[in-house]
Amino acid sequence: MPLLVDPALSKGTLHTLGQPRLAADGLVLRPWRVSDAVAVRTAFEDPDIQRWHVRRLDSLDEAQEWTGQWKQRWDDESAASWAVVDEGDEPLGQVGLRNISLAEGSASLSYWVTPSARGRATAARAVDTLTAWAFGVIGFNRLDIHHSTANTASCRVAERTGYRYEGTLRQAIKHADGWHDWHLHGRLRSDT
Protein backbone atom coordinates (compact mmCIF):
# COMPACT_ATOMS: atom_id res chain seq x y z
CA MET A 1 0.00 0.00 0.00
CA PRO A 2 1.57 3.32 -1.05
CA LEU A 3 2.26 6.05 1.50
CA LEU A 4 0.61 9.42 1.08
CA VAL A 5 3.72 11.21 2.37
CA ASP A 6 7.39 10.64 1.75
CA PRO A 7 9.41 9.22 4.65
CA ALA A 8 11.16 11.93 6.65
CA LEU A 9 14.47 10.04 6.36
CA SER A 10 15.27 7.39 3.80
CA LYS A 11 16.08 3.81 4.67
CA GLY A 12 19.85 3.45 4.91
CA THR A 13 20.39 6.92 6.39
CA LEU A 14 22.18 5.49 9.43
CA HIS A 15 23.48 2.22 8.02
CA THR A 16 25.39 3.79 5.12
CA LEU A 17 26.87 6.47 7.37
CA GLY A 18 28.39 4.13 9.92
CA GLN A 19 28.16 4.94 13.62
CA PRO A 20 30.30 8.01 14.24
CA ARG A 21 32.50 9.04 17.09
CA LEU A 22 31.19 12.34 18.48
CA ALA A 23 33.20 14.75 20.61
CA ALA A 24 32.00 17.86 22.39
CA ASP A 25 32.16 19.62 25.71
CA GLY A 26 34.95 17.49 27.17
CA LEU A 27 33.34 14.13 26.36
CA VAL A 28 33.58 11.60 23.58
CA LEU A 29 30.67 9.45 22.46
CA ARG A 30 31.97 6.33 20.75
CA PRO A 31 30.50 2.99 19.72
CA TRP A 32 30.59 0.31 22.40
CA ARG A 33 33.31 -2.31 22.34
CA VAL A 34 33.09 -5.84 23.72
CA SER A 35 36.08 -4.86 25.86
CA ASP A 36 33.78 -2.41 27.69
CA ALA A 37 31.84 -5.33 29.19
CA VAL A 38 33.52 -5.17 32.62
CA ALA A 39 32.70 -1.45 32.96
CA VAL A 40 29.12 -2.05 31.81
CA ARG A 41 28.60 -4.91 34.25
CA THR A 42 29.96 -2.75 37.07
CA ALA A 43 27.64 0.10 36.05
CA PHE A 44 24.61 -2.18 36.03
CA GLU A 45 25.41 -3.26 39.60
CA ASP A 46 24.68 0.31 40.74
CA PRO A 47 21.34 0.45 42.62
CA ASP A 48 20.27 3.67 40.88
CA ILE A 49 20.87 2.24 37.41
CA GLN A 50 19.05 -0.94 38.41
CA ARG A 51 16.13 1.09 39.78
CA TRP A 52 15.39 2.81 36.47
CA HIS A 53 16.04 -0.06 34.07
CA VAL A 54 13.91 -3.04 33.31
CA ARG A 55 16.79 -5.48 33.03
CA ARG A 56 19.99 -6.34 34.82
CA LEU A 57 23.26 -7.99 33.85
CA ASP A 58 24.19 -11.01 35.96
CA SER A 59 27.41 -12.09 34.27
CA LEU A 60 30.29 -10.88 32.16
CA ASP A 61 28.85 -12.91 29.26
CA GLU A 62 25.61 -10.93 29.50
CA ALA A 63 27.55 -7.66 29.59
CA GLN A 64 29.50 -8.75 26.48
CA GLU A 65 26.24 -9.59 24.76
CA TRP A 66 24.89 -6.15 25.72
CA THR A 67 27.94 -4.32 24.34
CA GLY A 68 28.03 -6.52 21.24
CA GLN A 69 24.40 -6.02 20.20
CA TRP A 70 24.74 -2.40 19.13
CA LYS A 71 26.48 -2.92 15.80
CA GLN A 72 23.56 -5.01 14.50
CA ARG A 73 20.98 -2.60 15.90
CA TRP A 74 22.77 0.28 14.14
CA ASP A 75 22.84 -1.68 10.89
CA ASP A 76 19.11 -2.47 11.31
CA GLU A 77 18.50 1.24 12.02
CA SER A 78 16.36 0.30 15.02
CA ALA A 79 18.51 1.69 17.85
CA ALA A 80 21.93 3.08 18.63
CA SER A 81 24.04 3.44 21.74
CA TRP A 82 27.28 5.21 22.48
CA ALA A 83 29.69 4.81 25.35
CA VAL A 84 30.22 8.20 26.98
CA VAL A 85 33.93 8.27 27.75
CA ASP A 86 36.47 10.58 29.34
CA GLU A 87 39.95 11.49 28.12
CA GLY A 88 41.20 8.11 29.37
CA ASP A 89 38.60 6.32 27.21
CA GLU A 90 36.88 4.91 30.31
CA PRO A 91 33.10 4.58 30.06
CA LEU A 92 31.27 7.09 32.26
CA GLY A 93 27.83 6.16 30.94
CA GLN A 94 25.75 5.67 27.85
CA VAL A 95 23.56 7.76 25.61
CA GLY A 96 21.49 6.35 22.83
CA LEU A 97 18.63 6.48 20.40
CA ARG A 98 15.76 4.05 20.86
CA ASN A 99 12.58 3.44 18.87
CA ILE A 100 14.13 4.95 15.76
CA SER A 101 11.57 5.68 13.05
CA LEU A 102 13.21 6.94 9.89
CA ALA A 103 9.79 7.28 8.24
CA GLU A 104 8.67 9.65 11.00
CA GLY A 105 12.11 11.20 11.54
CA SER A 106 11.90 10.47 15.26
CA ALA A 107 13.64 8.63 18.08
CA SER A 108 13.72 8.45 21.87
CA LEU A 109 16.86 9.23 23.86
CA SER A 110 18.13 7.09 26.71
CA TYR A 111 21.01 7.74 29.06
CA TRP A 112 22.65 6.67 32.28
CA VAL A 113 25.88 7.56 34.03
CA THR A 114 28.07 5.77 36.52
CA PRO A 115 28.14 6.97 40.14
CA SER A 116 31.61 8.52 39.66
CA ALA A 117 30.33 10.64 36.74
CA ARG A 118 27.31 12.07 38.54
CA GLY A 119 27.16 15.70 39.58
CA ARG A 120 29.27 16.86 36.62
CA ALA A 121 26.47 17.28 34.04
CA THR A 122 27.80 14.21 32.20
CA ALA A 123 24.36 13.06 31.09
CA ALA A 124 23.31 16.55 30.01
CA ARG A 125 26.52 17.09 28.02
CA ALA A 126 26.11 13.70 26.32
CA VAL A 127 22.44 14.41 25.51
CA ASP A 128 23.38 17.83 24.08
CA THR A 129 26.08 16.25 21.89
CA LEU A 130 23.83 13.48 20.58
CA THR A 131 20.93 15.88 20.03
CA ALA A 132 23.06 18.28 17.98
CA TRP A 133 24.27 15.41 15.78
CA ALA A 134 20.82 13.81 15.39
CA PHE A 135 19.20 17.08 14.31
CA GLY A 136 22.13 18.67 12.47
CA VAL A 137 23.72 15.75 10.65
CA ILE A 138 20.99 13.13 10.34
CA GLY A 139 18.00 15.48 10.14
CA PHE A 140 15.63 13.93 12.66
CA ASN A 141 12.50 16.03 13.11
CA ARG A 142 11.66 15.01 16.68
CA LEU A 143 13.47 13.49 19.64
CA ASP A 144 11.91 12.64 22.95
CA ILE A 145 12.88 11.59 26.43
CA HIS A 146 10.62 9.64 28.73
CA HIS A 147 11.34 8.68 32.31
CA SER A 148 9.58 7.63 35.48
CA THR A 149 8.00 10.59 37.24
CA ALA A 150 9.94 9.46 40.32
CA ASN A 151 13.27 9.83 38.48
CA THR A 152 13.94 13.49 39.25
CA ALA A 153 17.56 13.34 38.06
CA SER A 154 16.44 12.26 34.59
CA CYS A 155 13.83 15.00 34.57
CA ARG A 156 16.52 17.60 35.34
CA VAL A 157 18.61 16.32 32.41
CA ALA A 158 15.64 16.59 30.04
CA GLU A 159 14.82 20.13 31.17
CA ARG A 160 18.45 21.27 31.16
CA THR A 161 18.90 20.09 27.56
CA GLY A 162 15.84 21.86 26.17
CA TYR A 163 13.42 18.92 26.06
CA ARG A 164 10.05 20.44 26.89
CA TYR A 165 7.69 18.68 29.26
CA GLU A 166 4.73 17.52 27.16
CA GLY A 167 2.71 15.42 29.56
CA THR A 168 2.45 12.34 31.73
CA LEU A 169 1.73 8.85 30.46
CA ARG A 170 -0.03 6.89 33.17
CA GLN A 171 1.47 3.54 34.16
CA ALA A 172 3.61 3.49 31.04
CA ILE A 173 6.40 1.25 32.33
CA LYS A 174 6.76 -1.48 34.89
CA HIS A 175 9.88 -1.33 37.04
CA ALA A 176 10.89 -3.84 39.71
CA ASP A 177 8.76 -1.98 42.27
CA GLY A 178 5.63 -1.82 40.10
CA TRP A 179 4.02 0.43 37.51
CA HIS A 180 5.37 3.93 37.01
CA ASP A 181 3.92 6.97 35.31
CA TRP A 182 6.22 8.46 32.68
CA HIS A 183 7.01 12.08 31.96
CA LEU A 184 7.27 12.77 28.25
CA HIS A 185 9.67 15.50 27.12
CA GLY A 186 10.09 16.43 23.47
CA ARG A 187 12.29 18.51 21.29
CA LEU A 188 11.91 19.43 17.61
CA ARG A 189 14.66 20.25 15.16
CA SER A 190 12.98 23.65 14.79
CA ASP A 191 13.40 24.24 18.54
CA THR A 192 17.18 24.44 18.17
N, C-alpha and C positions, 0 to 999 in steps of 0.2 A: 504494500500500500504506500503510495507516494506521500511524502511530507508536504505540507503547505508552506513551510518556511525552511530556509536553508539552515543546516547546523551552524551553531555559533563558531565552533572550531572543527576542523576536518579531522577525520580519523587519521592517525599517524602523527598528529601534531607533537605528541610527547615522544613516541617511540623513535621517530626518525631523528629527533634532536639528541637523544641520549641524556641521561640524568646528569645535570651540571653540578659543579662545585660552586657554591655561592659564598662570597665573603663580603662582610659589611660590619661596621660598628664593633670591631674587635673580636668577631666570631667567624668561624667557617662552618658552613653547612656542606657536608659531603655525603655521598652514598655510604650506606652501612657496609662493613666488611665482616666476614665470618670471624675474623680475629677480634672483633668487638664483643664477642659473645660473653666473655667474663664480665666486662663492664655492664652489659645489659642485664645479665642475671643479677649482679649486685644491685643495680638500680631497681629491679623489680622486687627485690627483698624489702625495699623501703615501705613502711606502713602507709605513708601518704600516697605513693604511687599505686600500691595495692588497693587502697580505698576507692580510688576514682577509676580504676580499670575493671573490666569484666573478665579478665583472665590473669593468670599468674604463670611464672616460669619455674618449674620444679627441678630442672637439671640443666647442665651445660649443653646437652644435646638439644633441649628445647630452645635454649637461647641461641644456639647456632642455627636452628631452623628458623627462628624469628628473624635473625639478621640476614639469613640467606633468601628469604621469601621476596625481598623487595625488588630485586632485578626483574623477576617474572611479572610482578604486579605493575612495575613501570612499563615493561614491554606490552602488557595487556591494556595499559592506560586506564587501570581501575583504581590505583592508589600509588602513592609515593611517600617515602620517608627518608629523612636526612638525619645523620648524626650531627648534633651541634657540638663542635669541638673547640678547644682552646688552642693557644699557640703551641702547646705540646702534643697536639693531636689526640688528646684524651677526651672521650665522650662526656659531655656535661648534661646531655639530654637529647631529646628528639623533637623534630617538628615535621609535620607531614600534611599531605593532602589525602583526604578520604572521600569516598562517594563521588569520584570524578565523573562528570557528565560533559563530554566534549560537545554533544548536541546542544545542551543548554548553556555551555560556557560557565559551569559552576563546579564548586568543590567545597568540602568542609575541611577546616584546619584542625589538627590535633597537635598537642605538645605536652611534654613533661620535662622536668629537670631533676637532676640528682640533688640530694640534700646539700652538698658542698657548693652547688651553683645557685642556690636560692638566695634571695635578697640582693641580687646584683642585676636585676632586670634581664636575666639571661633569656627567659621565655619571651618576653616582650621584644627584645632585640632580634631573636630568631624569627618570631612572627612577622615583624616589620620587614626583615630581609626576604622571607619567602613571599610575603604579600607583594612587595615591589616587583619581584621577578614574575610572579604569576600574572599580575596585571600588565606589567610593562613589556615583558618578553613574550609570554604565551598568549596573552589577550583574553584571559578569563573575564567574564562580565560580572560575576558575583562569587564571593567567598563568604562562608559563614563559620561561626564557632558556636558550638553548643556544649553546655556543661551542666552538671547538677547544680541546682539552686543553692545547695549547701557548700559548694566549692567556691568560696569567696576569692581565693587566690586566682583561680582561672578567670573569674569575672573581672578582676582587676586587670589582668593581662588583656582581655578582650576590649575593655574600655580604654586602656592606655594606648592601644594600637589602632584606635579609630573604628572599631567594630561596634556599631550602634545596637543597643538593646532593642529587640523587635517583639519580644513577647515570651510567654512561658508555655511550654508544652507539658501538659499534665501527665505524670507517670510515664515518661518517655523512655526511661531506661531502668533496668533492674541491676542494682549493685548487690554486693554480698549482704548488705543490711536491709535490702528490700527495694521497693520502687522509689524512684526519685523523679521529681519534676525537673525539667531542663529549661535553662535560659537559652534563648536563641539570639545571637548577635549576628549582624550582617554588615557587609561592606561591598559597595559597588565600585567598579573601575572608575566611574564618573565621580565618586566621592574623593578620589585622590588628587 
